[in-house]
Amino acid sequence: MSGQTGPVDLLLRGGRVLRAGRWEDAAIAVHDGRIAAVGADLDALAGPDTLVEELDGRWVLPAFHDSHVHPIQAGLEMNQCDLTGLSTLDGYLDAIGAYAEAFPDRAWISGGGWSMDSFPGGVPTAEPLDRILPDRPVFLPNRDHHSAWVNSRALELAGIDARTPDPADGRIERDAAGRPTGALHEGAMALVGSLVPAPTSGDLTEALLTAQRHLHSVGIVGWQDALVGEGLGMPDSLPTYIAAQESGVLTAKVVLAQWWDRGRGLEQLPELLERRALAARAGLDAASVKIMQDGVCETHTAAMLSPYLDSLGRLTDNRGLSFIPADALASYVAALDANGFQAHVHALGDRAVRDSLDAIEHARTLNGASGLRHHLAHVQVVERSDVPRFAALDVTANIQPLWACLDEAVEVLTLPFLAPDAREQQYVFGSLLRTDARIACGSDWPVSDPAPLLGMHVAVNRRSPDQPPDAAPLLPDEALTVLQALAGYTTGTAYLNRLEGSTGRIETGYAADLVVVDDDILDEDTTVLARTQVTHTYADGREVYRKP
């Protein structure tokens, strides 16, 4: 209990509070957005204007933070042709047709969220889209936003045919005769995506608020937006965040990772500095920079040390894509570090991870220990000798736990095409912690579901929430405990976002960032994580979500 004497604003009582890794029967008093006291009996702190919330035995956790997410992109898709939650071609076509009928005046059908494992070989074709929409162009990115599904009309408008070369940073899916079939990967997406009408400022604001409501509903009160700027077909969202901050509608704690244009070099640094200062004047942190170093394993664009295999298990000459040469990456990270920016590097394959660690090591050697929280996002495959380098270089592994299971994307589209050693180094969360590395947890939403409790379920069980309890786990020795996974979504991401002294814990003086859930997440049956629901979310003591 603290020295609070006057009436508090909010009193949560009758609940069980998670502190120091165990439950306490305690109440929480909140004043001016901060935790004023935690104790067994705080009724004396309630006054006539205190809001008293009876928790009826429910469980209280620190609210969650997402270390890598794309809220505005997700909100745009939710407000357009949203395919998330669907899993079959017929389901997608029904949704696309219904959207087209509901919005006959929209020139393009856009949105996205389809899953690669819904299609043979992970690749859709234009033909079913052509059947239902022969005359209106369609551009639909998939959930990971590394591929897009387009129809023939969209290809025609973009002038893409058998003679069109693949861009240096992407690939056009083709038939045996070289004709485009309706899927575009990585940089090839821009060939069509650049023609889609850009969202208005009003669309972007509505998308941010839509996304914020959804994130609050799953207990998230803070995040790092992993793409702020003009990149991957997205408009610049910095003005959207600044306007939301200044108008007071932004209720989350947000860090903005500015986009590094991989087609340019150090000449963009002055612009990043100017934008960081512009954000700071509005009270926003834009002192992180997102560098996309490679693609994804499913499309064989993740940068790997060993070549990919073909469908018959034979070696190919493809080691994936490094969007930035290793020596250039090192110079860029060193310059960012020297200017006080935290590098947020998309590094999914083991070669991308190694090149990124080398770049941070170069920055540390050149500039000394800066204290900046550099981090690598996704880290799907980490070569064994590189695992202890995370701790040695003080690099945080920015992980997306929901992916660490034997779902179809891993079992069918990834593992058969990787070298044997790489198959045994998938999402090595446990190994990272055993070498004293820091982890922070995120979702990459809209790539995957943002609910932290689902991510925790997979981190702990190494199975998808949709799989039965006796399904084979993915490398079970790499599992986390419940408390380790929770820390990744609380103290781990708070540290990454330089907020560890003010949020992520239920302690006196910390922000009253709290989530109330309806089950005991520390139960011996760890599958309870996937069944647990958020009932209340508080950000700075303000209720931002209540389960209907």
DODOPA-698899 format. One line per field, with one value per residue (C-alpha): residue number from 1; x, y, z. Coordinates in Angstrom, 2 decimals, m for minus. Example, Ala and Ser with C-alpha at 12.3 -4.5 7.8 and 13.67 -1.06 7.14 Angstrom:
# DODOPA-698899
k <- [1, 2]
c1 <- [12.30, 13.67]
c2 <- [m4.50, m1.06]
c3 <- [7.80, 7.14]
//
This chain:
# DODOPA-698899
k <- [1, 2, 3, 4, 5, 6, 7, 8, 9, 10, 11, 12, 13, 14, 15, 16, 17, 18, 19, 20, 21, 22, 23, 24, 25, 26, 27, 28, 29, 30, 31, 32, 33, 34, 35, 36, 37, 38, 39, 40, 41, 42, 43, 44, 45, 46, 47, 48, 49, 50, 51, 52, 53, 54, 55, 56, 57, 58, 59, 60, 61, 62, 63, 64, 65, 66, 67, 68, 69, 70, 71, 72, 73, 74, 75, 76, 77, 78, 79, 80, 81, 82, 83, 84, 85, 86, 87, 88, 89, 90, 91, 92, 93, 94, 95, 96, 97, 98, 99, 100, 101, 102, 103, 104, 105, 106, 107, 108, 109, 110, 111, 112, 113, 114, 115, 116, 117, 118, 119, 120, 121, 122, 123, 124, 125, 126, 127, 128, 129, 130, 131, 132, 133, 134, 135, 136, 137, 138, 139, 140, 141, 142, 143, 144, 145, 146, 147, 148, 149, 150, 151, 152, 153, 154, 155, 156, 157, 158, 159, 160, 161, 162, 163, 164, 165, 166, 167, 168, 169, 170, 171, 172, 173, 174, 175, 176, 177, 178, 179, 180, 181, 182, 183, 184, 185, 186, 187, 188, 189, 190, 191, 192, 193, 194, 195, 196, 197, 198, 199, 200, 201, 202, 203, 204, 205, 206, 207, 208, 209, 210, 211, 212, 213, 214, 215, 216, 217, 218, 219, 220, 221, 222, 223, 224, 225, 226, 227, 228, 229, 230, 231, 232, 233, 234, 235, 236, 237, 238, 239, 240, 241, 242, 243, 244, 245, 246, 247, 248, 249, 250, 251, 252, 253, 254, 255, 256, 257, 258, 259, 260, 261, 262, 263, 264, 265, 266, 267, 268, 269, 270, 271, 272, 273, 274, 275, 276, 277, 278, 279, 280, 281, 282, 283, 284, 285, 286, 287, 288, 289, 290, 291, 292, 293, 294, 295, 296, 297, 298, 299, 300, 301, 302, 303, 304, 305, 306, 307, 308, 309, 310, 311, 312, 313, 314, 315, 316, 317, 318, 319, 320, 321, 322, 323, 324, 325, 326, 327, 328, 329, 330, 331, 332, 333, 334, 335, 336, 337, 338, 339, 340, 341, 342, 343, 344, 345, 346, 347, 348, 349, 350, 351, 352, 353, 354, 355, 356, 357, 358, 359, 360, 361, 362, 363, 364, 365, 366, 367, 368, 369, 370, 371, 372, 373, 374, 375, 376, 377, 378, 379, 380, 381, 382, 383, 384, 385, 386, 387, 388, 389, 390, 391, 392, 393, 394, 395, 396, 397, 398, 399, 400, 401, 402, 403, 404, 405, 406, 407, 408, 409, 410, 411, 412, 413, 414, 415, 416, 417, 418, 419, 420, 421, 422, 423, 424, 425, 426, 427, 428, 429, 430, 431, 432, 433, 434, 435, 436, 437, 438, 439, 440, 441, 442, 443, 444, 445, 446, 447, 448, 449, 450, 451, 452, 453, 454, 455, 456, 457, 458, 459, 460, 461, 462, 463, 464, 465, 466, 467, 468, 469, 470, 471, 472, 473, 474, 475, 476, 477, 478, 479, 480, 481, 482, 483, 484, 485, 486, 487, 488, 489, 490, 491, 492, 493, 494, 495, 496, 497, 498, 499, 500, 501, 502, 503, 504, 505, 506, 507, 508, 509, 510, 511, 512, 513, 514, 515, 516, 517, 518, 519, 520, 521, 522, 523, 524, 525, 526, 527, 528, 529, 530, 531, 532, 533, 534, 535, 536, 537, 538, 539, 540, 541, 542, 543, 544, 545, 546, 547, 548]
c1 <- [0.00, 1.21, 0.93, m2.25, m4.63, m7.33, m10.10, m8.95, m10.59, m11.01, m11.07, m10.91, m11.76, m12.69, m10.14, m6.92, m3.89, m0.74, 2.34, 5.84, 4.66, 1.78, m1.81, m2.73, m6.24, m5.99, m7.64, m6.09, m6.62, m6.04, m5.56, m4.61, m3.99, m1.48, m1.64, m1.96, m2.09, m2.36, m3.59, m6.09, m8.45, m8.41, m12.02, m10.83, m9.46, m12.88, m14.79, m18.21, m16.88, m14.73, m15.74, m15.80, m15.55, m16.42, m14.32, m16.11, m12.98, m11.64, m7.92, m5.97, m2.81, m0.61, m2.09, m0.34, 1.97, 2.55, 6.15, 5.47, 2.09, 0.52, m2.70, m3.62, m3.03, m5.19, m7.89, m8.00, m8.50, m11.19, m12.99, m12.54, m12.81, m11.70, m10.78, m9.29, m11.18, m11.93, m9.96, m11.39, m11.52, m15.33, m15.40, m13.05, m15.06, m18.33, m16.83, m15.29, m18.51, m20.55, m18.13, m18.23, m22.02, m22.15, m19.75, m20.48, m18.90, m15.45, m13.21, m10.92, m11.63, m9.01, m8.53, m6.91, m6.13, m6.19, m4.03, m1.49, m2.48, m5.92, m4.41, m2.46, 1.22, 0.26, m0.39, m3.78, m4.58, m6.55, m9.03, m11.60, m11.48, m12.02, m15.17, m16.86, m15.17, m14.02, m14.13, m13.23, m9.59, m8.81, m5.74, m5.77, m2.59, m2.34, m2.05, 1.70, 1.67, 4.47, 2.18, m0.92, m3.78, m4.88, m7.24, m6.57, m8.07, m5.56, m2.68, m3.94, m4.15, m0.60, 0.67, 1.97, 2.35, 4.79, 7.33, 7.35, 10.56, 10.54, 11.64, 14.93, 13.14, 10.19, 8.68, 5.67, 4.08, 3.92, 2.74, 5.00, 4.73, 5.78, 2.33, 1.40, m1.06, m2.40, 0.03, 2.70, 5.43, 7.41, 8.41, 6.29, 3.20, 3.91, 3.44, m0.29, m0.53, 0.70, m2.47, m4.91, m6.42, m4.69, m6.84, m7.85, m6.78, m10.27, m9.88, m6.59, m8.04, m11.02, m8.64, m6.54, m9.58, m11.01, m7.71, m7.30, m10.74, m9.87, m6.46, m7.99, m10.55, m7.75, m6.02, m3.41, m2.72, 0.54, 2.39, 5.22, 3.90, 6.39, 5.88, 5.37, 6.16, 5.56, 6.48, 5.00, 2.16, 1.13, 0.62, 2.48, 0.61, 2.69, 0.19, m2.61, m0.89, m0.02, m3.63, m4.94, m2.49, m3.31, m7.07, m6.89, m8.42, m5.18, m5.58, m2.65, 1.05, 2.60, 6.13, 6.50, 9.14, 9.87, 10.23, 13.71, 13.38, 15.54, 15.84, 17.74, 20.71, 22.02, 20.65, 17.29, 18.72, 17.99, 14.33, 14.12, 15.60, 13.13, 10.18, 11.41, 11.43, 7.98, 6.58, 8.31, 6.64, 3.31, 4.44, 5.12, 8.23, 9.42, 13.00, 12.92, 13.58, 12.24, 14.56, 13.18, 16.10, 14.40, 11.09, 9.38, 10.06, 6.72, 7.57, 11.27, 12.25, 13.58, 17.38, 18.90, 22.46, 21.70, 19.78, 16.09, 15.07, 12.58, 9.41, 11.46, 13.98, 16.73, 18.99, 18.18, 20.33, 17.88, 18.96, 16.19, 16.40, 18.59, 16.96, 20.06, 23.65, 25.30, 27.97, 25.39, 23.18, 26.12, 26.74, 23.06, 22.64, 25.84, 24.57, 21.17, 22.80, 25.06, 21.98, 20.02, 17.69, 16.79, 17.06, 14.00, 15.10, 12.81, 15.13, 13.32, 15.84, 19.11, 21.24, 19.19, 19.55, 23.32, 23.72, 21.59, 23.54, 26.77, 25.41, 24.56, 27.95, 29.56, 27.52, 28.47, 32.15, 32.11, 29.96, 30.40, 27.61, 24.76, 22.07, 19.76, 17.36, 18.08, 15.93, 15.34, 11.76, 10.40, 13.69, 12.04, 15.34, 18.45, 21.64, 22.90, 26.06, 24.12, 21.73, 24.10, 24.98, 21.62, 22.56, 26.21, 25.21, 22.21, 19.85, 16.21, 14.47, 11.16, 9.17, 5.71, 4.76, 1.56, 3.67, 5.66, 3.57, 3.17, 0.40, 0.13, 2.28, 5.16, 4.54, 3.56, 4.90, 8.14, 9.83, 9.97, 11.89, 14.50, 17.88, 17.80, 19.68, 17.32, 14.29, 15.65, 16.10, 12.52, 11.42, 14.08, 12.51, 13.66, 17.25, 17.30, 16.15, 18.58, 21.41, 20.03, 18.65, 15.80, 12.51, 9.56, 6.33, 4.16, 1.67, 2.51, m1.27, m2.93, m0.58, m1.93, m4.38, m3.23, m4.69, m1.76, m3.46, m3.47, 0.18, 0.99, m0.84, 1.42, 4.59, 3.85, 2.33, 4.02, 0.67, m1.96, m5.10, m6.97, m4.94, m5.90, m3.85, m2.19, m1.05, 2.70, 4.32, 6.97, 10.34, 8.88, 12.25, 11.84, 8.62, 8.29, 6.64, 3.43, 5.25, 8.03, 5.48, 3.54, 6.74, 7.31, 3.97, 4.47, 7.91, 9.71, 7.91, 7.84, 11.64, 11.86, 9.74, 11.75, 8.75, 9.94, 9.86, 6.22, 4.19, 4.14, 3.89, 1.26, 3.24, 2.55, 3.45, 3.17, 0.53, m2.79, m2.50, m4.50, m6.39, m9.01, m9.51, m12.07, m9.81, m6.63, m3.83, m1.45, m3.54, m1.62, m3.66, m1.88, m4.50, m6.59, m4.72, m6.60, m9.97, m9.38, m11.21, m10.48, m13.36, m11.92, m8.99, m7.73, m5.22, m3.89, m6.82, m9.37, m11.65, m11.06, m12.80, m15.50, m16.74, m20.38]
c2 <- [0.00, 3.52, 6.84, 7.76, 9.42, 11.20, 9.56, 7.75, 7.80, 4.05, 1.04, m2.49, m4.91, m8.54, m9.78, m11.75, m9.68, m11.07, m9.76, m11.28, m14.28, m15.33, m14.41, m12.19, m11.55, m7.80, m4.59, m1.91, 1.80, 4.19, 7.95, 10.33, 7.38, 5.74, 2.80, 4.47, 1.32, m2.47, m4.25, m6.48, m3.76, m0.37, 0.64, 3.58, 5.16, 5.28, 8.55, 9.59, 10.09, 6.94, 4.46, 1.04, m2.03, m5.39, m8.07, m11.08, m13.21, m12.46, m12.20, m8.95, m8.79, m5.99, m4.87, m6.08, m4.32, m5.48, m5.15, m5.34, m4.51, m2.62, m1.16, 1.25, m1.39, m3.77, m1.16, m0.39, m4.07, m4.41, m1.48, m2.82, m6.34, m8.23, m11.87, m12.58, m15.26, m17.13, m20.13, m21.51, m20.33, m20.42, m18.34, m15.79, m15.55, m15.13, m12.29, m10.62, m10.85, m9.46, m6.56, m5.75, m5.75, m3.58, m0.99, m0.80, 2.66, 1.66, 1.27, m1.27, m4.21, m3.89, m5.14, m8.51, m11.12, m14.43, m17.30, m19.09, m22.49, m22.06, m22.64, m25.51, m24.72, m21.55, m19.63, m18.35, m17.67, m14.98, m17.42, m17.62, m13.84, m13.41, m15.52, m13.19, m9.88, m9.85, m6.06, m4.59, m4.80, m6.73, m6.28, m8.32, m8.76, m11.91, m12.00, m11.59, m8.85, m10.48, m11.57, m10.24, m11.93, m10.06, m10.68, m10.40, m6.91, m5.66, m7.28, m5.69, m2.20, m2.58, m3.76, m7.03, m9.85, m12.59, m10.00, m8.14, m8.83, m9.61, m6.62, m7.02, m7.33, m9.49, m12.16, m12.49, m15.94, m17.46, m20.55, m22.79, m20.36, m17.40, m15.83, m14.16, m16.30, m13.85, m13.81, m11.20, m11.57, m8.93, m5.95, m7.19, m6.28, m2.60, m3.11, m3.32, m1.86, 1.53, 1.81, 1.28, 4.60, 5.79, 6.03, 9.50, 11.08, 10.33, 6.68, 6.48, 8.04, 5.70, 2.76, 3.76, 4.05, 0.75, m0.97, 0.69, m0.54, m4.06, m4.03, m2.73, m5.56, m8.14, m6.31, m4.29, m0.73, m0.04, m1.00, m0.35, 0.40, m1.38, 0.68, 4.43, 6.07, 5.30, 1.64, m1.61, 0.34, 1.97, 5.74, 7.67, 7.36, 9.84, 12.69, 10.33, 9.53, 13.17, 14.27, 11.46, 12.37, 16.07, 15.48, 13.07, 10.05, 8.05, 6.16, 3.76, 4.21, 4.16, 4.03, 4.64, 2.79, 4.93, 3.08, 2.77, 3.02, 0.16, 1.80, 4.70, 5.08, 7.41, 10.45, 9.74, 10.17, 13.94, 13.23, 10.64, 13.12, 15.80, 13.43, 12.27, 15.90, 16.51, 13.52, 14.57, 17.99, 16.16, 13.95, 10.85, 8.67, 8.09, 7.23, 3.71, 2.82, m0.29, m1.97, m4.87, m7.18, m10.22, m11.87, m14.99, m18.71, m19.62, m17.81, m18.77, m15.12, m15.31, m14.98, m18.35, m19.57, m22.85, m23.09, m23.95, m27.40, m28.08, m30.16, m33.35, m32.45, m31.46, m28.46, m25.34, m22.28, m20.06, m18.70, m16.09, m12.33, m9.90, m6.57, m4.69, m5.92, m6.87, m4.15, m1.46, m2.71, m2.38, 1.22, 2.11, 0.61, 2.32, 5.69, 5.17, 4.18, 7.26, 9.44, 7.88, 5.67, 2.15, m0.31, m2.54, m5.09, m7.59, m10.62, m13.90, m16.27, m17.29, m15.33, m12.20, m12.74, m13.14, m10.09, m8.03, m9.14, m8.35, m4.88, m4.19, m5.53, m3.11, m0.24, m1.21, m1.40, 1.90, 3.94, 2.23, 1.07, 3.45, 1.84, 1.79, m1.14, m2.56, m5.55, m8.17, m8.99, m12.46, m14.47, m17.61, m19.40, m18.64, m20.62, m22.22, m20.19, m16.95, m17.64, m16.43, m13.31, m11.72, m11.45, m10.66, m7.70, m6.70, m7.27, m8.04, m10.85, m9.32, m12.55, m13.41, m16.43, m17.34, m18.65, m21.19, m24.28, m27.00, m25.31, m25.74, m22.68, m24.33, m28.03, m27.88, m24.62, m24.19, m27.22, m29.45, m26.75, m25.91, m27.51, m30.08, m27.85, m24.94, m27.16, m27.73, m24.01, m22.77, m20.09, m20.92, m18.89, m21.18, m21.23, m17.44, m17.12, m19.79, m17.64, m14.61, m12.83, m10.38, m11.13, m8.92, m10.33, m9.04, m10.21, m8.56, m8.00, m8.09, m10.91, m12.89, m12.54, m9.85, m11.50, m11.93, m14.79, m16.80, m15.94, m17.03, m20.31, m21.13, m19.92, m22.27, m25.26, m24.94, m25.89, m23.79, m23.04, m24.90, m28.09, m30.83, m31.13, m34.33, m32.78, m32.81, m29.65, m27.75, m28.28, m28.49, m27.73, m24.18, m23.60, m20.77, m20.84, m18.85, m16.18, m15.91, m15.47, m12.92, m10.97, m10.78, m8.99, m6.74, m5.92, m7.12, m4.81, m1.99, m2.23, m2.24, 0.90, 2.59, 2.55, m0.03, 2.50, 3.41, 0.49, m3.31, m4.03, m3.85, m1.70, 1.51, 4.50, 2.67, 3.56, 1.87, m0.23, m3.29, m6.15, m8.29, m11.87, m14.56, m17.54, m18.50, m18.34, m19.99, m23.17, m26.42, m26.99, m24.52, m24.85, m22.53, m19.65, m20.08, m20.15, m17.15, m13.95, m10.33, m8.71, m5.25, m3.20, m0.05, 2.39, 4.95, 4.08, 4.76, 1.93, 1.48, m1.88, m3.83, m7.16, m6.81]
c3 <- [0.00, m0.79, 1.00, m0.87, 1.60, m0.39, m2.43, m5.56, m8.99, m9.47, m7.17, m8.56, m5.79, m5.30, m7.84, m7.92, m8.93, m10.57, m8.75, m8.57, m10.56, m8.29, m7.56, m4.64, m3.37, m3.60, m4.68, m6.90, m6.34, m9.23, m9.10, m11.92, m14.23, m11.89, m9.52, m6.13, m4.01, m4.17, m1.06, 0.63, 1.84, 0.17, 0.82, 2.92, m0.28, m1.92, m1.86, m3.11, m6.66, m6.79, m9.47, m7.78, m10.01, m8.45, m10.15, m8.64, m8.43, m11.90, m12.57, m13.14, m15.25, m16.50, m19.83, m22.97, m25.43, m29.02, m30.21, m33.97, m35.46, m38.37, m36.93, m39.71, m42.36, m40.33, m39.83, m43.54, m44.30, m41.65, m43.27, m46.83, m48.28, m45.17, m45.78, m42.36, m40.49, m43.73, m44.92, m48.18, m51.78, m51.77, m48.61, m50.11, m53.34, m51.45, m49.39, m52.44, m54.39, m51.50, m51.07, m54.78, m54.72, m51.59, m53.05, m56.78, m57.11, m55.87, m58.90, m57.24, m54.95, m52.22, m48.67, m48.12, m45.48, m47.38, m46.19, m48.35, m47.01, m48.59, m52.04, m53.61, m53.19, m51.34, m54.57, m55.82, m59.47, m61.28, m62.81, m59.96, m59.54, m63.28, m63.08, m60.60, m61.47, m65.10, m65.45, m62.04, m60.95, m57.77, m55.54, m52.33, m50.25, m48.19, m44.40, m44.32, m46.97, m48.91, m51.76, m53.52, m55.37, m58.48, m61.36, m65.09, m65.26, m62.68, m64.60, m67.80, m66.24, m64.93, m68.31, m66.87, m69.39, m70.32, m71.43, m68.09, m66.16, m62.46, m60.37, m58.54, m55.18, m56.18, m58.38, m60.70, m60.48, m63.98, m65.85, m67.96, m70.87, m68.73, m68.55, m65.22, m63.28, m60.69, m57.76, m57.12, m54.49, m52.57, m54.74, m57.64, m55.63, m56.30, m60.04, m59.37, m55.87, m57.10, m59.21, m56.33, m55.17, m52.03, m48.87, m47.79, m44.50, m43.24, m44.23, m42.33, m39.18, m39.28, m39.78, m36.76, m34.52, m35.80, m35.07, m31.67, m30.57, m31.62, m29.93, m26.71, m26.90, m26.66, m23.82, m25.72, m24.54, m26.35, m29.49, m31.88, m35.37, m37.60, m40.77, m40.59, m43.90, m47.55, m47.95, m49.29, m50.87, m47.60, m47.34, m44.69, m41.39, m39.38, m39.94, m38.85, m35.56, m34.91, m35.51, m33.27, m30.52, m30.66, m30.69, m27.73, m29.52, m29.33, m26.07, m26.57, m25.84, m29.30, m30.67, m34.40, m36.43, m39.47, m42.78, m44.31, m48.08, m49.29, m52.71, m51.15, m48.83, m46.16, m47.99, m46.31, m42.80, m42.59, m43.43, m40.66, m38.19, m39.26, m38.92, m35.50, m34.34, m35.84, m33.95, m30.72, m30.86, m30.78, m27.89, m30.01, m30.15, m33.74, m32.82, m34.26, m37.90, m39.62, m42.12, m44.14, m44.83, m46.39, m47.28, m45.94, m46.09, m47.66, m50.89, m50.68, m50.29, m46.70, m46.86, m45.97, m45.41, m47.21, m50.50, m50.58, m51.74, m54.53, m54.16, m54.66, m51.97, m54.40, m53.85, m55.83, m56.42, m54.48, m51.09, m50.88, m51.11, m49.18, m49.94, m48.71, m49.21, m45.92, m46.10, m46.84, m44.00, m41.60, m42.65, m42.37, m38.88, m37.67, m38.93, m37.33, m34.05, m34.14, m34.56, m31.68, m33.71, m32.65, m35.56, m36.00, m38.61, m40.35, m40.34, m40.87, m42.48, m40.85, m43.34, m42.71, m38.94, m39.24, m41.49, m39.10, m36.04, m37.91, m38.69, m35.04, m33.95, m36.42, m34.94, m31.37, m32.33, m34.21, m31.82, m28.48, m26.17, m26.97, m24.82, m27.84, m27.93, m31.39, m32.26, m34.93, m35.81, m36.68, m36.39, m37.71, m38.35, m36.29, m36.94, m33.71, m33.42, m33.75, m30.85, m28.08, m30.08, m29.20, m25.52, m26.26, m28.46, m26.29, m29.22, m28.44, m30.31, m31.40, m31.75, m33.08, m30.94, m32.83, m35.72, m33.67, m34.38, m36.98, m38.90, m42.66, m43.36, m41.49, m42.09, m45.77, m47.18, m45.20, m43.63, m46.76, m48.60, m45.95, m45.33, m42.46, m40.00, m40.63, m39.91, m36.39, m35.70, m36.04, m33.56, m30.97, m28.16, m25.37, m26.61, m26.78, m23.16, m22.00, m23.38, m21.50, m24.57, m24.21, m25.97, m26.82, m28.20, m31.01, m33.60, m36.95, m37.23, m39.77, m40.73, m37.76, m34.90, m32.44, m29.31, m26.86, m25.03, m28.28, m28.87, m25.32, m25.92, m28.86, m27.13, m24.21, m26.02, m29.44, m30.96, m32.68, m30.63, m33.40, m32.95, m30.47, m27.27, m28.54, m31.84, m32.43, m31.06, m33.01, m31.28, m27.74, m26.11, m27.43, m25.47, m22.96, m19.56, m19.12, m17.12, m19.72, m22.49, m20.45, m19.82, m23.56, m23.94, m20.91, m19.52, m22.66, m25.05, m22.49, m22.39, m26.17, m26.31, m23.51, m21.20, m18.66, m15.82, m16.28, m17.64, m17.88, m14.13, m11.43, m9.03, m7.13, m9.26, m12.56, m15.13, m14.43, m17.59, m16.59, m18.14, m16.42, m17.67, m16.92, m16.19, m14.38, m16.96, m14.46, m14.34, m14.83, m17.98, m20.22, m22.96, m20.78, m22.43, m25.70, m23.90, m21.65, m22.56, m21.76, m19.87, m19.14, m20.43, m18.70, m20.21, m17.73, m15.47, m18.18, m19.23, m22.97, m23.33, m21.52, m22.80, m23.84]
//
